[in-house]
Amino acid sequence: MHADYLPAQNRYDSIEYARVGRSGLKLPPVSLGLWNNFGSDRPLDAQRAILRRAFDLGVTHFDLANNYGPGPGAAESNFGRIFAEDFHAHRDELIISSKAGYDMWPGPYGDFGSRKYLLSSLDQSLGRMGLDYVDIFYSHRPDPETPIEETMGALARAVTSGRALYVGISNYDPEQTLAAHRALAEHKIPLLIHQPRYNMFDRHIEDGLFPVLDQLGMGSIVFSPLAQGLLTDRYLDGIPADSRAAEGRWMTAKTIDDTYLERARALNRIAQGRGQSLAQLALSWVLRQPQVTSALVGASSVAQLENNLGVLSAAPLTADEIASIEPHAVHGTGSR
């Protein structure tokens, strides 16, 4: 049994919410992503503690996808159980998002961007989470074989049917983003938000996406701002046995090479000079961009979540600090 949950009464006192592009929606500067730590391999009470603490600290946005686990669908199912028990009374205070686009079930209709797949997946996600609607529904990746008009038409249907309030895209390049915006405009549905990967070691979106977001009046919420842990102090003194690098999950021990360590340790010294952890510096760095509305962080513990949210009390990076970071924030670091 777990104690009944009463959210902190001061949860909105110390956080400044940012408007998503030219929309009426606001997001916290740091949002909680349920990608890796909310599947069937993690205790439900640990997940519950993280979600509760996030909301107590003003994090109103929980980001999911159909395939988050392990196994696929597990994160949504676990979140749905915790939502029903702890957060149901606060539904109108929350932004809950989900996505579809990666492999989810067998056969030709369980992947990519067809109308059949996207709307079926959305219905399944709502069922797992016990929700009538999601606040944001994303096309998780572009589909090279399905017309963009069909994919965006499915997102428009999600809105007009009441299953989603807003829609977004993830992993689309600048040209695909423009095409998606045009296709949705035919339905008079705005393209609210883009979810790209962005961090000091993966800077590909600096090559053309930010001007497109400005042009279209979109916001963005960046995933992997800590580069799967590379932009934390986790690997500065070796490879922990329970780390992703040791497990070979998303990266290998070869990633932790001398070049990475030299750059990460230099960035850590800059962070210490600001009174921050390396993770907090990495979050300050992505949030410096005016087009970045929010940064998505995962958390395997309440302490890790609290450390990440410490960025909210930090002073903005100065021009000199940004310049000092630049030689060490090298695109492609740790990408092997």
VOBAMAR-137602 format. One record per residue (C-alpha): residue in three letters; chain; x negated, y negated, z negated. Coordinates in Angstrom, 3 decimals, padded with zeros to 6 digits. Example, Ala and Ser with C-alpha at 12.3 -4.5 7.8 and 13.67 -1.06 7.14 Angstrom:
2
(r 'ALA','A',(-012.300,004.500,-007.800)),
(r 'SER','A',(-013.670,001.060,-007.140)),
***
This chain:
336
(r 'MET','A',(000.000,000.000,000.000)),
(r 'HIS','A',(-001.059,-003.565,000.610)),
(r 'ALA','A',(000.007,-006.740,-001.129)),
(r 'ASP','A',(002.656,-008.927,000.462)),
(r 'TYR','A',(001.090,-011.712,002.491)),
(r 'LEU','A',(001.697,-015.373,001.719)),
(r 'PRO','A',(-000.368,-017.603,004.044)),
(r 'ALA','A',(-002.489,-020.365,002.562)),
(r 'GLN','A',(-000.436,-023.537,002.252)),
(r 'ASN','A',(-003.401,-025.688,003.327)),
(r 'ARG','A',(-004.118,-023.718,006.507)),
(r 'TYR','A',(-003.596,-026.732,008.774)),
(r 'ASP','A',(-005.431,-029.309,006.662)),
(r 'SER','A',(-008.977,-029.014,007.992)),
(r 'ILE','A',(-008.711,-027.947,011.631)),
(r 'GLU','A',(-008.278,-030.146,014.693)),
(r 'TYR','A',(-006.363,-028.512,017.525)),
(r 'ALA','A',(-007.269,-029.213,021.149)),
(r 'ARG','A',(-004.839,-029.757,024.003)),
(r 'VAL','A',(-005.029,-027.225,026.841)),
(r 'GLY','A',(-005.705,-029.286,029.950)),
(r 'ARG','A',(-002.752,-031.501,030.833)),
(r 'SER','A',(-000.222,-029.248,029.079)),
(r 'GLY','A',(001.693,-029.677,025.843)),
(r 'LEU','A',(-000.003,-026.654,024.242)),
(r 'LYS','A',(-002.762,-026.953,021.666)),
(r 'LEU','A',(-005.230,-024.270,020.556)),
(r 'PRO','A',(-007.653,-024.037,017.656)),
(r 'PRO','A',(-011.266,-024.664,018.728)),
(r 'VAL','A',(-012.066,-021.084,017.692)),
(r 'SER','A',(-009.590,-018.288,018.462)),
(r 'LEU','A',(-009.664,-014.646,017.365)),
(r 'GLY','A',(-010.134,-012.012,020.049)),
(r 'LEU','A',(-009.102,-008.413,019.345)),
(r 'TRP','A',(-011.330,-006.824,021.982)),
(r 'ASN','A',(-013.717,-004.551,020.076)),
(r 'ASN','A',(-012.759,-004.409,016.408)),
(r 'PHE','A',(-009.054,-003.597,016.337)),
(r 'GLY','A',(-008.853,-000.149,017.887)),
(r 'SER','A',(-008.267,003.305,016.473)),
(r 'ASP','A',(-011.868,003.528,015.215)),
(r 'ARG','A',(-011.411,000.770,012.601)),
(r 'PRO','A',(-009.435,000.916,009.331)),
(r 'LEU','A',(-006.116,-000.879,009.591)),
(r 'ASP','A',(-006.636,-002.616,006.248)),
(r 'ALA','A',(-009.896,-004.138,007.511)),
(r 'GLN','A',(-008.087,-005.416,010.595)),
(r 'ARG','A',(-005.309,-006.809,008.424)),
(r 'ALA','A',(-007.809,-008.650,006.206)),
(r 'ILE','A',(-009.444,-010.318,009.210)),
(r 'LEU','A',(-006.128,-011.408,010.725)),
(r 'ARG','A',(-004.864,-012.763,007.419)),
(r 'ARG','A',(-008.047,-014.691,006.725)),
(r 'ALA','A',(-008.071,-016.136,010.237)),
(r 'PHE','A',(-004.540,-017.490,009.852)),
(r 'ASP','A',(-005.326,-018.812,006.363)),
(r 'LEU','A',(-008.159,-020.820,007.954)),
(r 'GLY','A',(-005.934,-022.302,010.655)),
(r 'VAL','A',(-006.633,-019.880,013.509)),
(r 'THR','A',(-003.253,-019.716,015.213)),
(r 'HIS','A',(-004.316,-017.907,018.405)),
(r 'PHE','A',(-004.759,-014.125,018.626)),
(r 'ASP','A',(-005.945,-012.870,022.011)),
(r 'LEU','A',(-005.337,-009.299,023.209)),
(r 'ALA','A',(-005.159,-007.253,026.420)),
(r 'ASN','A',(-003.419,-004.059,027.435)),
(r 'ASN','A',(-006.622,-001.988,027.437)),
(r 'TYR','A',(-008.211,-003.238,024.207)),
(r 'GLY','A',(-009.043,-000.436,021.840)),
(r 'PRO','A',(-010.405,002.156,021.698)),
(r 'GLY','A',(-008.293,003.804,023.087)),
(r 'PRO','A',(-006.376,001.698,025.572)),
(r 'GLY','A',(-003.393,000.029,023.924)),
(r 'ALA','A',(-004.636,000.681,020.379)),
(r 'ALA','A',(-005.396,-002.950,019.567)),
(r 'GLU','A',(-001.915,-004.042,020.606)),
(r 'SER','A',(-000.329,-001.198,018.626)),
(r 'ASN','A',(-002.342,-002.023,015.511)),
(r 'PHE','A',(-001.657,-005.722,015.881)),
(r 'GLY','A',(002.041,-004.992,016.330)),
(r 'ARG','A',(002.168,-003.091,013.053)),
(r 'ILE','A',(000.333,-005.848,011.161)),
(r 'PHE','A',(002.439,-008.534,012.835)),
(r 'ALA','A',(005.675,-006.848,011.752)),
(r 'GLU','A',(004.507,-006.539,008.168)),
(r 'ASP','A',(002.633,-009.836,007.713)),
(r 'PHE','A',(003.294,-012.381,010.444)),
(r 'HIS','A',(006.838,-011.876,011.693)),
(r 'ALA','A',(008.157,-014.824,009.696)),
(r 'HIS','A',(005.433,-017.022,011.242)),
(r 'ARG','A',(005.950,-016.112,014.913)),
(r 'ASP','A',(006.593,-019.719,015.923)),
(r 'GLU','A',(003.279,-020.783,014.392)),
(r 'LEU','A',(001.287,-018.321,016.495)),
(r 'ILE','A',(-000.064,-018.174,020.023)),
(r 'ILE','A',(-000.284,-014.521,021.050)),
(r 'SER','A',(-001.753,-013.677,024.437)),
(r 'SER','A',(-002.242,-010.522,026.446)),
(r 'LYS','A',(-003.638,-009.570,029.835)),
(r 'ALA','A',(-003.445,-006.928,032.532)),
(r 'GLY','A',(-005.869,-006.205,035.341)),
(r 'TYR','A',(-008.183,-003.387,034.317)),
(r 'ASP','A',(-007.574,000.365,034.427)),
(r 'MET','A',(-004.776,001.267,032.009)),
(r 'TRP','A',(-002.985,004.443,033.134)),
(r 'PRO','A',(-003.442,007.139,035.812)),
(r 'GLY','A',(-002.285,006.804,039.373)),
(r 'PRO','A',(-002.126,003.952,041.888)),
(r 'TYR','A',(000.002,001.602,039.750)),
(r 'GLY','A',(-002.170,001.268,036.623)),
(r 'ASP','A',(-004.854,-001.193,037.686)),
(r 'PHE','A',(-005.637,-004.561,039.310)),
(r 'GLY','A',(-002.999,-007.091,040.388)),
(r 'SER','A',(000.153,-005.692,041.987)),
(r 'ARG','A',(003.563,-006.906,040.849)),
(r 'LYS','A',(004.367,-003.298,039.877)),
(r 'TYR','A',(001.344,-003.034,037.584)),
(r 'LEU','A',(001.395,-006.489,035.997)),
(r 'LEU','A',(005.055,-006.535,035.001)),
(r 'SER','A',(005.078,-002.892,033.904)),
(r 'SER','A',(002.003,-003.548,031.798)),
(r 'LEU','A',(003.538,-006.641,030.249)),
(r 'ASP','A',(006.612,-004.657,029.250)),
(r 'GLN','A',(004.386,-002.003,027.672)),
(r 'SER','A',(002.356,-004.645,025.814)),
(r 'LEU','A',(005.496,-006.251,024.413)),
(r 'GLY','A',(006.668,-002.848,023.256)),
(r 'ARG','A',(003.384,-002.041,021.512)),
(r 'MET','A',(003.292,-005.411,019.761)),
(r 'GLY','A',(006.994,-005.511,018.941)),
(r 'LEU','A',(007.417,-008.905,020.597)),
(r 'ASP','A',(010.114,-010.448,022.778)),
(r 'TYR','A',(007.534,-012.553,024.609)),
(r 'VAL','A',(003.852,-013.471,024.673)),
(r 'ASP','A',(002.764,-017.067,024.633)),
(r 'ILE','A',(000.165,-016.576,027.384)),
(r 'PHE','A',(-000.009,-013.739,029.918)),
(r 'TYR','A',(-003.149,-013.443,032.046)),
(r 'SER','A',(-004.167,-011.790,035.245)),
(r 'HIS','A',(-007.319,-010.242,033.764)),
(r 'ARG','A',(-009.252,-010.142,037.034)),
(r 'PRO','A',(-008.672,-010.910,040.704)),
(r 'ASP','A',(-007.551,-008.095,042.972)),
(r 'PRO','A',(-009.417,-008.050,046.314)),
(r 'GLU','A',(-006.724,-005.931,047.974)),
(r 'THR','A',(-003.502,-007.568,046.752)),
(r 'PRO','A',(-002.418,-010.954,048.143)),
(r 'ILE','A',(-002.877,-013.689,045.563)),
(r 'GLU','A',(000.727,-014.688,046.258)),
(r 'GLU','A',(001.933,-011.334,044.915)),
(r 'THR','A',(-000.237,-011.458,041.799)),
(r 'MET','A',(000.767,-015.035,040.984)),
(r 'GLY','A',(004.383,-014.247,041.858)),
(r 'ALA','A',(004.312,-011.575,039.163)),
(r 'LEU','A',(002.972,-014.118,036.648)),
(r 'ALA','A',(005.712,-016.534,037.659)),
(r 'ARG','A',(008.291,-013.807,037.109)),
(r 'ALA','A',(006.868,-013.204,033.640)),
(r 'VAL','A',(007.688,-016.837,032.827)),
(r 'THR','A',(011.092,-017.071,034.508)),
(r 'SER','A',(012.209,-013.809,032.868)),
(r 'GLY','A',(011.257,-015.090,029.415)),
(r 'ARG','A',(008.501,-012.541,028.812)),
(r 'ALA','A',(005.782,-015.230,028.741)),
(r 'LEU','A',(005.762,-018.943,027.999)),
(r 'TYR','A',(002.562,-019.724,029.926)),
(r 'VAL','A',(000.271,-017.889,032.334)),
(r 'GLY','A',(-003.457,-017.857,032.957)),
(r 'ILE','A',(-006.262,-016.107,034.778)),
(r 'SER','A',(-009.525,-014.522,033.685)),
(r 'ASN','A',(-012.739,-013.780,035.595)),
(r 'TYR','A',(-011.621,-015.749,038.685)),
(r 'ASP','A',(-014.247,-017.790,040.553)),
(r 'PRO','A',(-013.609,-021.440,041.534)),
(r 'GLU','A',(-012.148,-020.634,044.963)),
(r 'GLN','A',(-009.894,-017.922,043.556)),
(r 'THR','A',(-008.773,-020.334,040.839)),
(r 'LEU','A',(-007.731,-022.896,043.436)),
(r 'ALA','A',(-005.846,-020.231,045.388)),
(r 'ALA','A',(-004.089,-018.981,042.245)),
(r 'HIS','A',(-003.031,-022.517,041.345)),
(r 'ARG','A',(-001.603,-023.088,044.833)),
(r 'ALA','A',(000.315,-019.806,044.763)),
(r 'LEU','A',(001.858,-020.518,041.348)),
(r 'ALA','A',(002.765,-024.049,042.399)),
(r 'GLU','A',(005.090,-022.532,045.012)),
(r 'HIS','A',(007.104,-021.227,042.047)),
(r 'LYS','A',(006.784,-024.552,040.177)),
(r 'ILE','A',(004.848,-022.727,037.438)),
(r 'PRO','A',(001.653,-024.404,036.168)),
(r 'LEU','A',(-001.563,-022.436,035.858)),
(r 'LEU','A',(-002.324,-023.243,032.240)),
(r 'ILE','A',(-005.677,-021.749,031.359)),
(r 'HIS','A',(-008.759,-019.900,032.561)),
(r 'GLN','A',(-010.592,-017.313,030.448)),
(r 'PRO','A',(-014.160,-016.911,031.721)),
(r 'ARG','A',(-017.267,-015.459,030.123)),
(r 'TYR','A',(-019.608,-018.245,028.970)),
(r 'ASN','A',(-022.570,-018.464,026.623)),
(r 'MET','A',(-026.163,-019.676,026.501)),
(r 'PHE','A',(-027.300,-016.519,028.292)),
(r 'ASP','A',(-024.464,-016.410,030.870)),
(r 'ARG','A',(-023.988,-019.823,032.456)),
(r 'HIS','A',(-022.454,-018.832,035.772)),
(r 'ILE','A',(-019.303,-020.926,035.278)),
(r 'GLU','A',(-021.403,-024.095,035.246)),
(r 'ASP','A',(-021.775,-023.529,038.990)),
(r 'GLY','A',(-018.485,-024.987,040.157)),
(r 'LEU','A',(-015.707,-023.973,037.759)),
(r 'PHE','A',(-015.622,-027.000,035.458)),
(r 'PRO','A',(-014.810,-029.532,038.225)),
(r 'VAL','A',(-012.007,-027.254,039.435)),
(r 'LEU','A',(-010.519,-027.126,035.933)),
(r 'ASP','A',(-010.633,-030.925,035.798)),
(r 'GLN','A',(-009.045,-031.205,039.224)),
(r 'LEU','A',(-006.201,-028.841,038.343)),
(r 'GLY','A',(-005.630,-030.105,034.799)),
(r 'MET','A',(-006.382,-026.683,033.310)),
(r 'GLY','A',(-007.991,-025.743,030.036)),
(r 'SER','A',(-010.304,-022.844,029.370)),
(r 'ILE','A',(-010.946,-020.408,026.561)),
(r 'VAL','A',(-014.333,-018.744,026.869)),
(r 'PHE','A',(-015.009,-015.155,025.887)),
(r 'SER','A',(-018.300,-013.644,024.700)),
(r 'PRO','A',(-019.633,-017.012,023.437)),
(r 'LEU','A',(-022.058,-015.020,021.248)),
(r 'ALA','A',(-023.175,-012.774,024.130)),
(r 'GLN','A',(-021.966,-009.585,022.414)),
(r 'GLY','A',(-024.092,-010.381,019.359)),
(r 'LEU','A',(-027.264,-011.466,021.139)),
(r 'LEU','A',(-026.606,-015.032,019.987)),
(r 'THR','A',(-026.456,-014.078,016.313)),
(r 'ASP','A',(-029.183,-013.151,013.833)),
(r 'ARG','A',(-028.316,-009.457,014.213)),
(r 'TYR','A',(-031.310,-008.519,016.377)),
(r 'LEU','A',(-033.951,-011.050,015.331)),
(r 'ASP','A',(-035.804,-008.551,013.109)),
(r 'GLY','A',(-035.001,-005.229,014.758)),
(r 'ILE','A',(-032.070,-003.147,015.965)),
(r 'PRO','A',(-029.620,-002.127,013.215)),
(r 'ALA','A',(-028.517,001.495,013.391)),
(r 'ASP','A',(-024.840,000.547,013.567)),
(r 'SER','A',(-025.267,-002.156,016.239)),
(r 'ARG','A',(-023.988,-002.116,019.806)),
(r 'ALA','A',(-027.549,-002.001,021.105)),
(r 'ALA','A',(-028.282,001.117,019.025)),
(r 'GLU','A',(-025.021,002.766,020.055)),
(r 'GLY','A',(-025.481,001.858,023.720)),
(r 'ARG','A',(-022.108,000.121,023.641)),
(r 'TRP','A',(-022.090,-002.770,026.143)),
(r 'MET','A',(-025.892,-003.025,025.866)),
(r 'THR','A',(-028.944,-000.856,025.128)),
(r 'ALA','A',(-032.083,-001.170,023.032)),
(r 'LYS','A',(-033.908,-002.278,026.197)),
(r 'THR','A',(-031.919,-005.502,026.039)),
(r 'ILE','A',(-033.810,-006.497,022.879)),
(r 'ASP','A',(-037.066,-007.217,024.682)),
(r 'ASP','A',(-039.797,-009.764,023.971)),
(r 'THR','A',(-038.293,-012.374,026.290)),
(r 'TYR','A',(-034.925,-012.176,024.558)),
(r 'LEU','A',(-036.502,-012.294,021.099)),
(r 'GLU','A',(-038.633,-015.318,021.966)),
(r 'ARG','A',(-035.599,-017.257,023.164)),
(r 'ALA','A',(-033.246,-016.120,020.394)),
(r 'ARG','A',(-035.765,-016.912,017.666)),
(r 'ALA','A',(-036.386,-020.361,019.130)),
(r 'LEU','A',(-032.649,-021.014,019.192)),
(r 'ASN','A',(-032.393,-019.754,015.624)),
(r 'ARG','A',(-034.991,-022.305,014.522)),
(r 'ILE','A',(-032.928,-025.065,016.151)),
(r 'ALA','A',(-029.839,-023.765,014.366)),
(r 'GLN','A',(-031.621,-023.729,011.008)),
(r 'GLY','A',(-032.717,-027.306,011.613)),
(r 'ARG','A',(-029.033,-028.231,011.894)),
(r 'GLY','A',(-028.059,-026.199,008.855)),
(r 'GLN','A',(-026.240,-023.662,011.053)),
(r 'SER','A',(-026.453,-019.965,011.764)),
(r 'LEU','A',(-027.431,-018.978,015.299)),
(r 'ALA','A',(-023.823,-017.912,015.944)),
(r 'GLN','A',(-022.552,-021.312,014.863)),
(r 'LEU','A',(-025.061,-023.061,017.130)),
(r 'ALA','A',(-023.938,-020.891,020.055)),
(r 'LEU','A',(-020.332,-021.888,019.396)),
(r 'SER','A',(-021.222,-025.564,019.085)),
(r 'TRP','A',(-022.992,-025.273,022.435)),
(r 'VAL','A',(-020.023,-023.865,024.378)),
(r 'LEU','A',(-017.571,-026.224,022.670)),
(r 'ARG','A',(-019.641,-029.230,023.762)),
(r 'GLN','A',(-018.103,-028.892,027.206)),
(r 'PRO','A',(-014.928,-031.013,027.469)),
(r 'GLN','A',(-013.292,-028.385,029.688)),
(r 'VAL','A',(-013.640,-025.719,026.968)),
(r 'THR','A',(-010.509,-025.840,024.849)),
(r 'SER','A',(-011.359,-022.903,022.607)),
(r 'ALA','A',(-013.975,-020.194,022.089)),
(r 'LEU','A',(-012.912,-016.590,021.520)),
(r 'VAL','A',(-014.763,-014.759,018.771)),
(r 'GLY','A',(-014.435,-011.212,017.598)),
(r 'ALA','A',(-014.987,-010.197,014.003)),
(r 'SER','A',(-015.800,-006.884,012.345)),
(r 'SER','A',(-015.457,-008.332,008.851)),
(r 'VAL','A',(-013.991,-011.292,007.009)),
(r 'ALA','A',(-017.524,-012.536,006.245)),
(r 'GLN','A',(-018.418,-012.539,009.952)),
(r 'LEU','A',(-015.230,-014.424,010.768)),
(r 'GLU','A',(-015.937,-017.021,008.079)),
(r 'ASN','A',(-019.483,-017.506,009.333)),
(r 'ASN','A',(-018.234,-018.149,012.870)),
(r 'LEU','A',(-015.585,-020.587,011.680)),
(r 'GLY','A',(-018.294,-022.532,009.880)),
(r 'VAL','A',(-018.872,-024.205,013.239)),
(r 'LEU','A',(-015.769,-026.308,012.612)),
(r 'SER','A',(-017.534,-028.338,009.938)),
(r 'ALA','A',(-020.683,-028.960,011.970)),
(r 'ALA','A',(-021.585,-032.259,013.610)),
(r 'PRO','A',(-021.439,-032.282,017.418)),
(r 'LEU','A',(-024.676,-031.556,019.215)),
(r 'THR','A',(-026.686,-034.653,020.079)),
(r 'ALA','A',(-028.231,-035.227,023.500)),
(r 'ASP','A',(-031.670,-034.523,022.038)),
(r 'GLU','A',(-030.484,-031.251,020.513)),
(r 'ILE','A',(-028.903,-030.157,023.777)),
(r 'ALA','A',(-032.174,-030.933,025.533)),
(r 'SER','A',(-034.127,-028.895,022.977)),
(r 'ILE','A',(-031.791,-025.924,023.509)),
(r 'GLU','A',(-032.034,-026.005,027.302)),
(r 'PRO','A',(-035.414,-024.224,027.782)),
(r 'HIS','A',(-034.164,-021.273,025.727)),
(r 'ALA','A',(-030.574,-021.055,027.042)),
(r 'VAL','A',(-031.623,-019.146,030.146)),
(r 'HIS','A',(-028.974,-017.569,032.360)),
(r 'GLY','A',(-029.498,-013.813,032.681)),
(r 'THR','A',(-031.182,-013.270,029.329)),
(r 'GLY','A',(-030.265,-009.843,027.982)),
(r 'SER','A',(-028.427,-008.862,031.163)),
(r 'ARG','A',(-030.297,-005.658,031.887)),
***
